[in-house]
Amino acid sequence: MDTKISLVEKGCINRIGELFTEAFNHSSALLVSDENTLSVGGFAVVKSLEQHKIPVRQCCFPAEPMVYADEFSLAKLRESLRKDRSIIVVLGSGTLNDIAKRISFEFGRPYMVVATAPSVDGYTSYGAAVSLNGFKQTLPCSAPYAVIADTDILCSSPMPMIASGFGDCMAKFTAGADWIVADLLGIQPIRKDVWDMVQNPLHHVYARCQAIGSRDPVSIGMLFDALSASGFAMQIMHDSRPASGSEHLISHVWEMEHLQASHGFKVAIGTVAISYLYEKLQTLDFSNILENKAETWEERESSIRRVFPSDKIYEQVLPIAKAKFLEGKALEERRKAILHVLMAIRRKCAEQLPGYRNLSQAMQTVSCPTKALEINATRQDLVRAIKGAQMIRDRYTILDLLYEAGLLDEALSTLEGLAV
């Protein structure tokens, strides 16, 4: 794995200089932050680095407007890093880490992340989630060499950031169910070691939702460890499949539209909706799917255009959707395969998922939103994002199964039964 140092400990922000020296010898450091994270830990990080005779420059993004991991933010950090041979120390969470991860990779340099909140699983993951020309994608790049998380800082982070991390963690339930579907259909086999790395800590975090909502230090540390484990799993596979399914693809659609909510909140709402669809999967009638009408490619193009009216995004989605589009004999064979494993899918996914009501209750305990309206999105926005989620990646999920069976629209119509 790329990550050689992972430390989650009370007061460890004061050891940054020592750990930087251990990891990189006496290279100079470029501290990457925004105005918010700088105020949280910037003084301690700079002090510790300077105590170890490490020269420090800074690249600080404004607090407002919210920084996005896009070509403009990448350009700003790229320009700063090319000035010398500094190693990045990024003080922040998801977005800043993605920016630092990608630019460090471009320059062939390792980097260190100092976490400011247990808000995402991307700290330790391979790849960076970046929007280029308005299209959300995962760019290849190495994970951080060192991940440092001071539990004092994690516990004092704003409750919405803790809730965001809890939502991102709970997404592993539906991501796991999607992997079960892909495995049973022979599309992407489950790796047991990687599966256990993600799923085992997930259940412990789920059981401690009340303690996390109360900022219990041990439970917050467990949340961060579970998120980190998901990242390590992605490092091992060089693929986000172990930790990301249809719920994350819903969030990607909203992120392309710059919906003003955290990644974890968007993922949480996607998780509840997908969990709801998995419950509906238990009772949907599959008996006639061999006869169900399927879209022609021309109809599919029109459907994609309705979901993504922007030419820029439509043109990037189109080849991805085309590559996964089945028709004729190929679609018939897929439908037969679905029927062959349907009972196993229903049984194993029912065992995997706690149920959308239980997930919603756990999230609400941590003040994590579970309804689209809570992030200023409508039911129609949610339905459109779910349809778009099926179009934007080649990762096989429940949405692909329902679409290929000709049942996606019917399943989405039942969202009326979900309080969104």
Protein Blocks (a to p, Z undefined) as FASTA:
>chain_A
ZZlbdcddehklmmmmmmmmmmnopadcdddddfklmmmmmmmmmmmmmmnopacddddd
dfbdcddddfklmmmmmmmmmmmmcdcddeddfkmmmmmmmmmmmnopacddddfbdfbf
klmpgcjdddeehiacdddddddfbdcddfklmmmpcfklmmmmmmmmmmmmmmmmmmmm
mmmnomaccdfklmmmmmmmmmmmmmmmmmmmnopaklmmmmmmmmmmmmmmmmmnopak
lmocfklmmmmmmmmnopacdfklmmmmmmmmmmmmmmmmmmocfklmmmpccddfklmm
mmmmmmmmplklmmmmmmmmmmmpcehjllmmmmmmmmmmmmmmmmmmmmmpgbjklmmm
mmmmnopafbfklnopafklmmmmmmmmmmmpcbdcfklmmmmnopmmmmmmmmmmpcZZ
